[in-house]
Amino acid sequence: MNHPFIPLSRKQHLLWMAVAAATTFLLMATQFWANAPLTNSAAPAGILSFEFAGTFANARLMMHSWDYSAKMRAAFGLGLDFLYLIAYSMTLALACVYIAKSWALFNGFSKAGLLIAWLQWPAALFDGIENAALIALLSDSNSAWLPPLAYWMAAAKFTLVGIALLYLMAGFFGLWWQIRTNK
């Protein structure tokens, strides 16, 4: 299996990972700030509750619980998420390829990492579709299919991102263990 990040030198790979990770964390912090006013009894997990509303009635209940300022913050956060999805998908893809290249002797683990790296771009696409559905809801759309669409896109996104995070934890632990035992 091939991936566009494989030809990067170790130095280039680390530089691109650092830039992507720094961008991801900066955007994540901004997202936390933007989404803070969205947490209330109707949306106990804030924007995450909205993503997983699942039904038009639940989504409408959450939107009615937000004042104008909170709705504007939600819209800002969803707009910003279009940049964030690029940053986190690049960070995860770069990290998965880095681990896959580091574990080249373990062919199955390396191939899995490359596949998981590729899957971060569909995760970003799912996130973008989810954002568009939520923005349409915030724009007073009465389309009952938007909350289930956002729900399933969020579920797919988080599944693929979760798989990448598990792969990275296993890979980094294995590298740490290898370094620790080779002393």
C-alpha positions in Angstrom: 0.0 0.0 0.0 1.2 3.5 -0.8 0.5 6.9 0.6 1.5 10.4 -0.5 3.4 11.0 2.8 5.7 8.0 2.5 8.3 9.9 0.4 8.8 12.6 3.1 12.2 12.4 4.8 12.1 11.9 8.6 13.0 15.6 9.1 10.2 16.7 6.6 7.7 14.3 8.2 8.4 15.6 11.7 8.2 19.3 10.6 4.9 18.7 8.8 3.5 16.8 11.8 4.6 19.6 14.2 3.0 22.3 12.0 -0.2 20.2 11.5 -0.4 19.4 15.2 0.2 23.0 16.3 -2.5 24.1 13.9 -4.9 21.4 15.2 -4.4 22.4 18.8 -4.8 26.1 18.1 -8.0 25.5 16.2 -9.2 23.1 18.9 -8.7 25.7 21.6 -10.6 28.2 19.5 -13.4 25.6 19.1 -13.6 25.2 22.9 -13.9 28.9 23.3 -16.6 29.2 20.6 -18.6 26.3 21.8 -18.5 27.0 25.5 -21.8 28.9 25.6 -23.6 26.0 24.0 -23.5 23.7 27.0 -26.8 23.7 29.0 -29.5 21.3 30.2 -30.8 20.8 26.7 -27.3 20.3 25.2 -25.3 18.9 28.1 -22.3 18.2 25.8 -22.7 21.5 23.9 -22.0 21.2 20.2 -21.4 17.4 20.6 -25.0 17.1 21.8 -26.1 19.0 18.7 -24.0 16.7 16.4 -25.7 13.6 18.0 -29.2 15.1 18.3 -30.4 12.4 15.9 -34.0 13.8 15.5 -35.4 17.1 14.4 -37.2 17.5 17.7 -34.0 17.1 19.7 -32.1 19.5 17.5 -34.9 22.1 17.7 -35.0 21.8 21.5 -31.2 22.5 21.6 -31.4 25.4 19.2 -34.3 27.0 21.2 -32.2 26.7 24.4 -29.5 28.9 22.9 -29.8 32.7 22.7 -28.8 34.6 19.6 -25.2 35.0 20.9 -24.9 31.2 21.5 -26.3 30.5 18.0 -23.7 32.9 16.5 -20.9 31.1 18.4 -22.3 27.8 17.2 -22.2 29.1 13.6 -18.7 30.5 14.0 -17.5 27.2 15.5 -19.0 25.1 12.7 -17.4 27.4 10.1 -14.1 27.2 11.9 -14.5 23.4 11.9 -14.0 23.4 8.2 -10.4 24.5 8.9 -10.1 22.2 11.9 -11.1 19.1 9.9 -8.3 19.7 7.5 -5.8 20.2 10.3 -6.8 17.1 12.4 -7.1 14.8 9.4 -3.6 15.9 8.2 -2.2 15.5 11.7 -3.6 12.0 12.1 -2.7 10.9 8.6 0.9 12.2 9.0 1.2 10.5 12.4 -0.2 7.2 11.1 2.2 7.2 8.2 5.1 8.0 10.5 4.3 5.1 12.7 3.8 2.8 9.7 7.2 3.8 8.4 8.7 3.2 11.8 7.2 -0.3 12.0 8.2 -1.3 8.4 9.5 -4.7 9.6 6.0 -5.5 10.9 4.3 -5.5 7.5 0.8 -6.0 8.7 1.0 -3.3 11.3 2.5 -0.9 8.7 -0.2 -1.7 6.1 -2.9 -1.1 8.7 -1.3 2.3 9.5 -1.3 3.3 5.9 -4.9 2.3 5.5 -5.9 4.2 8.6 -4.0 7.2 7.3 -6.0 7.1 4.1 -9.2 6.9 6.2 -8.6 10.2 7.9 -9.6 12.0 4.7 -13.1 10.3 4.5 -13.4 11.2 8.2 -12.8 14.9 7.3 -15.4 14.6 4.5 -17.9 13.1 6.9 -17.2 16.0 9.3 -17.8 18.5 6.5 -21.1 16.9 5.6 -22.0 17.0 9.3 -21.1 20.7 9.5 -23.2 21.5 6.5 -26.2 19.7 8.0 -25.8 21.5 11.3 -25.3 24.9 9.6 -28.5 24.3 7.6 -30.4 23.6 10.9 -29.0 26.7 12.5 -30.2 28.6 9.4 -33.8 27.5 10.2 -34.1 24.6 7.8 -37.1 22.5 8.5 -35.6 19.4 6.9 -36.2 16.5 9.3 -33.4 14.4 7.6 -30.6 16.8 8.6 -30.3 15.7 12.3 -30.0 12.0 11.4 -27.5 12.8 8.6 -25.4 14.8 11.1 -25.7 12.0 13.6 -24.4 9.3 11.2 -21.7 11.5 9.7 -20.5 12.3 13.3 -20.6 8.6 14.2 -18.5 7.7 11.1 -16.1 10.5 11.7 -15.5 9.7 15.4 -15.1 6.0 14.5 -12.4 6.6 12.0 -10.6 9.2 14.2 -10.9 6.8 17.2 -9.3 4.0 15.1 -6.4 6.3 14.2 -5.9 7.3 17.9 -5.9 3.6 19.0 -3.4 2.8 16.2 -1.2 5.7 17.2 -1.3 4.8 20.9 -0.3 1.2 20.1 2.4 2.3 17.7 3.9 4.9 20.0 3.8 2.5 22.9 5.6 -0.1 20.8 8.3 2.3 19.8 8.7 3.4 23.4 8.9 -0.2 24.5 11.5 -1.0 21.8 13.7 2.0 22.8 13.3 1.1 26.5 14.3 -2.6 26.0 17.2 -1.8 23.7 19.1 0.3 26.3 
